[in-house]
Amino acid sequence: MFTVEQLVAFYKLEPHPEGGFYKETYRSKETIEQAGLPQRFSGDRSFSTAIYFLLPAGHFSAFHRIQSDELWHFYAGEPLHIYVINEQGKSSIITLGADILKGETMQAVVVAGCWFASRPVNNTGYSFVGCTVSPGFDFADFELAKTSELMQLYPQHGELIQSLCRQ
């Protein structure tokens, strides 16, 4: 098993604004013109992008949303909980991991427009995963949640929101 420091160094991971560490590993050379995308996109987008994403124990990925579907892939470490609140306010927890007999899944999709956050299940090691976004990720499509605004929208999830927001 690798350490967090080894993974960060080997893959040249950098801090991510939502928490954890990441490295873009793929960006399609082809793009979709803005005219061919839904109105929620502010410009042209790559067909697809992919990253490595590492969350060490004691860290979390804060609630955020993007304008594209995001496919998560489990690679190593402990399972990862992905907390999702859809636009209707329904919450769900995806457990990304390798133990299918415990209900974990190796891949899962977070649908565009949903608020989502994540953290290692046991919070004793790290979760090393990947994310594929299509149309491709652009920081122009990234919105980090503000606790007060999310609490107004979804007060029924107050404890979860307060534990997984940074602002």
C-alpha positions as CSV (number, residue, x, y, z in Angstrom):
1,M,0.0,0.0,0.0
2,F,1.3,3.5,-0.9
3,T,1.3,6.4,1.5
4,V,-0.5,9.7,0.7
5,E,2.9,11.4,0.3
6,Q,4.0,8.8,-2.2
7,L,0.8,9.1,-4.3
8,V,1.1,12.9,-4.2
9,A,4.7,12.8,-5.4
10,F,4.4,10.1,-7.9
11,Y,1.3,11.5,-9.7
12,K,2.3,15.1,-9.1
13,L,-1.1,15.8,-7.4
14,E,-2.0,19.4,-6.4
15,P,-4.4,20.7,-3.8
16,H,-8.0,21.0,-5.1
17,P,-10.2,24.0,-4.2
18,E,-12.9,21.6,-2.9
19,G,-10.4,19.6,-0.8
20,G,-8.0,16.8,-1.3
21,F,-5.5,16.5,-4.2
22,Y,-5.9,16.0,-7.9
23,K,-4.2,15.8,-11.3
24,E,-5.8,16.1,-14.7
25,T,-4.8,13.0,-16.7
26,Y,-6.9,13.5,-19.8
27,R,-8.5,16.3,-21.8
28,S,-9.9,15.5,-25.2
29,K,-8.3,17.4,-28.0
30,E,-11.7,17.8,-29.6
31,T,-14.3,20.3,-28.4
32,I,-18.0,20.8,-28.5
33,E,-18.9,24.4,-29.6
34,Q,-21.1,26.3,-27.1
35,A,-23.9,26.4,-29.7
36,G,-24.1,22.6,-29.5
37,L,-24.3,22.5,-25.7
38,P,-27.2,23.2,-23.3
39,Q,-27.5,26.8,-22.3
40,R,-26.0,26.2,-18.8
41,F,-22.5,26.1,-20.4
42,S,-20.8,29.5,-20.9
43,G,-18.4,28.4,-23.7
44,D,-16.9,25.6,-25.7
45,R,-16.0,22.4,-23.8
46,S,-13.8,19.4,-24.4
47,F,-15.6,16.2,-25.2
48,S,-14.3,14.7,-22.0
49,T,-11.8,15.1,-19.1
50,A,-10.4,12.8,-16.4
51,I,-8.5,13.3,-13.1
52,Y,-7.0,11.4,-10.3
53,F,-8.4,12.5,-7.0
54,L,-7.0,11.7,-3.5
55,L,-8.7,12.3,-0.2
56,P,-6.6,11.6,2.9
57,A,-8.0,10.8,6.3
58,G,-9.3,13.9,8.0
59,H,-10.0,15.6,4.7
60,F,-13.2,16.0,2.7
61,S,-14.4,17.3,-0.6
62,A,-16.7,20.1,0.2
63,F,-20.2,20.4,-1.3
64,H,-20.0,21.6,-4.9
65,R,-21.7,21.1,-8.2
66,I,-20.8,21.2,-11.9
67,Q,-22.7,21.4,-15.1
68,S,-21.7,18.0,-16.5
69,D,-22.3,14.4,-15.4
70,E,-19.3,13.1,-13.4
71,L,-18.4,9.4,-13.4
72,W,-16.4,8.3,-10.4
73,H,-14.0,5.3,-10.4
74,F,-12.5,3.5,-7.4
75,Y,-8.7,2.7,-7.5
76,A,-7.2,2.1,-4.0
77,G,-7.4,2.7,-0.3
78,E,-10.5,2.8,1.8
79,P,-14.0,3.2,0.4
80,L,-15.3,6.7,-0.3
81,H,-18.7,8.1,0.6
82,I,-20.1,10.5,-2.0
83,Y,-23.0,12.5,-0.5
84,V,-25.4,13.7,-3.2
85,I,-28.3,16.2,-2.9
86,N,-30.4,16.4,-6.1
87,E,-32.2,19.4,-7.4
88,Q,-35.4,18.2,-5.7
89,G,-33.7,18.0,-2.3
90,K,-33.5,14.2,-2.1
91,S,-30.2,13.0,-0.6
92,S,-28.3,9.8,-1.2
93,I,-25.0,8.3,-0.3
94,I,-22.9,6.4,-2.8
95,T,-20.2,4.1,-1.4
96,L,-17.4,3.9,-3.9
97,G,-15.1,0.9,-3.2
98,A,-14.1,-2.6,-4.1
99,D,-16.2,-4.7,-1.7
100,I,-19.4,-5.4,-3.7
101,L,-20.6,-7.8,-1.0
102,K,-20.9,-4.7,1.3
103,G,-22.8,-2.7,-1.3
104,E,-19.8,-0.8,-2.6
105,T,-19.5,0.0,-6.3
106,M,-16.4,0.6,-8.4
107,Q,-18.1,3.2,-10.6
108,A,-20.9,5.7,-9.9
109,V,-22.3,8.7,-11.6
110,V,-23.2,12.1,-10.1
111,V,-25.7,13.8,-12.4
112,A,-25.1,17.3,-13.6
113,G,-26.5,20.0,-11.3
114,C,-26.5,17.9,-8.1
115,W,-24.7,19.1,-5.0
116,F,-22.1,16.6,-3.9
117,A,-19.3,16.1,-1.4
118,S,-17.2,13.2,-0.3
119,R,-14.9,11.8,2.4
120,P,-13.2,8.5,3.2
121,V,-15.7,6.1,4.9
122,N,-13.6,5.1,7.8
123,N,-11.5,8.2,7.9
124,T,-8.4,6.2,8.9
125,G,-6.6,6.0,5.6
126,Y,-7.1,7.5,2.2
127,S,-9.4,7.1,-0.8
128,F,-7.7,7.2,-4.3
129,V,-10.3,7.6,-7.0
130,G,-10.7,9.0,-10.5
131,C,-13.4,11.2,-12.1
132,T,-14.4,11.4,-15.7
133,V,-16.5,14.4,-16.8
134,S,-18.4,14.8,-20.0
135,P,-18.7,17.4,-21.5
136,G,-15.3,18.1,-20.1
137,F,-14.6,19.9,-16.9
138,D,-14.0,23.6,-16.8
139,F,-13.7,25.6,-13.7
140,A,-16.3,28.0,-15.2
141,D,-18.8,25.2,-14.5
142,F,-17.6,24.7,-10.8
143,E,-19.6,26.1,-7.9
144,L,-18.5,25.6,-4.4
145,A,-21.4,25.7,-1.9
146,K,-21.9,28.4,0.7
147,T,-23.3,26.8,3.9
148,S,-26.0,29.5,4.4
149,E,-27.3,29.2,0.8
150,L,-27.4,25.4,0.9
151,M,-29.1,25.4,4.3
152,Q,-31.8,27.7,3.0
153,L,-32.4,25.4,0.0
154,Y,-32.2,22.1,1.9
155,P,-32.7,22.6,5.7
156,Q,-33.6,19.0,6.1
157,H,-29.9,18.2,5.4
158,G,-28.5,20.8,7.8
159,E,-26.1,18.5,9.8
160,L,-24.6,17.0,6.6
161,I,-24.3,20.4,5.0
162,Q,-22.6,22.0,8.0
163,S,-20.1,19.1,8.2
164,L,-19.2,19.2,4.5
165,C,-19.0,22.9,3.6
166,R,-16.1,25.3,3.9
167,Q,-17.8,28.7,3.7
